[in-house]
Structure formats: structure tokens, C-alpha cells
Amino acid sequence: MKAAVKAIKFFEKFADKGLRGKITQKFFSGLLKLIKPRGKLILKDLARVYPESSEKWRKEIRSKVYENLSWTLVETLVLQRDNSQAFDWIKSVKNIEIINDLMQQKRGALLLSGHFGNWELGASWLTQNAIKHGHKMYVIYQPIHDADIDKYLIDMRERYGMIMLDKNISVMKIAHLLKEGAHIILLNDISGKAELRVPFMGLDATNTPGAGLMAMLTGVPVIPACIYRNAPFEHEIEFFEPLKFLQAKDREERLRLITLEMNKAIEKFIRRRPELWFWLHNRWKN
């Protein structure tokens, strides 16, 4: 879809932190609220996850989801002019010593997060912080169907300094990188294989097994991390202590327990600020 990429590049040149950024955000926000992409799905899932909530609250959250997405797009476009702006927009980082200590020890880690807040800004900051400490940052991504947009996104992320790993890459190869001390970002909040069913936000869901398998094979720390939006171009990042997993003799049960703990970690972000999560994804497929 070359036309879509041209439109994105137009807004990339137009948007800034000032008036033009606000105009661009109003355009995107108005368009989202008019079209309401997956609007019924968002309301349905909010009702299932928060059964005690009112319809008014659910509609307010949906509106705020669109608002966050519109600012996320604007910020990501403005970031392309100078990636180092990420250090200015991240106003505070909680528990940074957790990840910096691991890098100093040259220990690998899985950085567990989701499509939450401005995840592109968070990944850019993580990558540039790693480079400052003499390390590389990898991210596992899922190619999208449109080849032109997929290439644009890969080029954009590589400009941050990320090393992109296709989700279809061998788990053993990723395990090898982790054992060598690599840090790998995982956005592990999407649906996966039907045979790995573990609750997410209290509802039965399919899950991707890759993250759990990597943790099982390598034993590297799994560090939950998230980025919160406080205002346009003002964010904070928080790291959490490495997850602790229950042991099980059966391999499949161990994978299930690891995946469950990862889901619980991501749930904490979402329940704290539900308007910052990407509710447009069909997380609870039949």
C-alpha cells in the first residue's frame, strides 16, 4: 500500500512538537473517533474484563484509547527527525538499575512488555540506552501483510538502532543470543496457538509459546517493563523485578505456568491504566 506510506511520510515531515503536532493529533483522533475501528470489539472486551463497569465508562475508555493512539502516532512521526528526543520525552525511569546491572554483568534478559502506552517510544529509549552502555537491543516482531508498510516500520525501528528478529526465527537461535548476553524486547500480549490456553485478564485466551520457551531454555531473567503516558511528549518507564516461575516436572505444564506469570505481569500494567492498552487487537479469539 504505497499510498499509505506516502501519507505517513507526509505527516512525518509536517508534524512537530508544537502547533502542527496538535493539528496532526486532532486529525488522527477525530478520524479514529469517527470511524471507530473495532469499536464494538473494544466495548465487548471491556465489558467482559470489567463486568461491573458501566457502558458510559467503557465508551470513555474507548475514546481515550483512540486518543492515546493518535498521540502515539504523532510522537512516533516526530521522533523520526531525531531519535535522541526519546531521552527528553522520558521524564523518569523507575528501577533502571535492574536492567543496567544486567548489562554490566553481560547477562542476557528478556524484556517483557505489551502494546501499551507509546510502545514505539519505549523501545526506542531502551535501544538507545543499551547502545550507550555498549550493548545491542533486539526486538522480535511479527511481519504485517502489507509489504510497503512492513518495510517502513522495519526501517524506522532500525534507525533507532534495534536489531529486528522475525518471529519465525528459530527459538534455538534466540536462545543462543540470550546466552551470549543479548537483551530482547518481547511484546507478548497478542493471541497465539490454540493449544496453549492460559487466562489473560481473567479470560480464557490463546497465547504465543515463544517467550515461555525462551525462558525455559535459557533461564535468563524475564524483566517486565512498561511505559506510561503522563501527557503528550511526557512519559515514564518502569522496570520490575525479574519474574519468578513455579517449577513443574511436565514440560507442557511448566510452559503453561511461565506463560501465566508473564500474562499476570502485563495485566498489572493494563489494570493500572486500561486506556493505554491496544484494545483493538482481538485478544480473546474463539
CORRACOR-V78905 format. One record per residue. RES is the residue in one letter. NEAR is the number of other C-alpha atoms within 10 Angstrom. Layout:
# CORRACOR-V78905
{{RES:NEAR} {RES:NEAR}}
This chain:
# CORRACOR-V78905
{{M:11} {K:11} {A:10} {A:11} {V:16} {K:13} {A:10} {I:16} {K:13} {F:12} {F:18} {E:21} {K:12} {F:15} {A:21} {D:19} {K:13} {G:8} {L:10} {R:14} {G:21} {K:16} {I:15} {T:20} {Q:23} {K:16} {F:12} {F:19} {S:20} {G:15} {L:14} {L:18} {K:16} {L:9} {I:9} {K:15} {P:13} {R:14} {G:17} {K:13} {L:15} {I:22} {L:19} {K:14} {D:18} {L:22} {A:16} {R:14} {V:15} {Y:14} {P:10} {E:9} {S:12} {S:12} {E:12} {K:9} {W:13} {R:19} {K:16} {E:12} {I:20} {R:26} {S:17} {K:18} {V:23} {Y:25} {E:20} {N:24} {L:22} {S:21} {W:24} {T:20} {L:19} {V:27} {E:25} {T:22} {L:21} {V:20} {L:23} {Q:16} {R:12} {D:10} {N:19} {S:15} {Q:17} {A:24} {F:15} {D:12} {W:19} {I:20} {K:13} {S:14} {V:13} {K:12} {N:14} {I:13} {E:11} {I:14} {I:24} {N:14} {D:11} {L:15} {M:20} {Q:11} {Q:10} {K:15} {R:17} {G:24} {A:25} {L:24} {L:25} {L:25} {S:25} {G:23} {H:21} {F:26} {G:29} {N:23} {W:20} {E:20} {L:24} {G:21} {A:23} {S:26} {W:22} {L:25} {T:25} {Q:21} {N:18} {A:19} {I:15} {K:10} {H:11} {G:10} {H:16} {K:20} {M:22} {Y:23} {V:21} {I:19} {Y:15} {Q:13} {P:16} {I:11} {H:9} {D:10} {A:12} {D:15} {I:19} {D:16} {K:14} {Y:14} {L:15} {I:15} {D:14} {M:19} {R:20} {E:15} {R:14} {Y:24} {G:19} {M:24} {I:16} {M:18} {L:16} {D:11} {K:13} {N:11} {I:10} {S:12} {V:15} {M:13} {K:10} {I:20} {A:20} {H:16} {L:17} {L:23} {K:17} {E:12} {G:18} {A:22} {H:28} {I:24} {I:25} {L:22} {L:18} {N:23} {D:22} {I:16} {S:18} {G:18} {K:11} {A:13} {E:10} {L:16} {R:18} {V:19} {P:15} {F:23} {M:18} {G:13} {L:13} {D:14} {A:20} {T:21} {N:27} {T:18} {P:18} {G:19} {A:21} {G:21} {L:21} {M:21} {A:20} {M:16} {L:15} {T:17} {G:15} {V:20} {P:20} {V:24} {I:20} {P:22} {A:24} {C:23} {I:25} {Y:20} {R:20} {N:12} {A:10} {P:16} {F:21} {E:14} {H:21} {E:17} {I:20} {E:15} {F:20} {F:18} {E:13} {P:17} {L:15} {K:11} {F:17} {L:10} {Q:12} {A:12} {K:7} {D:9} {R:12} {E:12} {E:13} {R:18} {L:22} {R:20} {L:18} {I:22} {T:27} {L:18} {E:18} {M:24} {N:22} {K:15} {A:18} {I:23} {E:18} {K:12} {F:22} {I:20} {R:14} {R:10} {R:14} {P:19} {E:22} {L:26} {W:23} {F:22} {W:22} {L:18} {H:15} {N:14} {R:20} {W:17} {K:11} {N:8}}
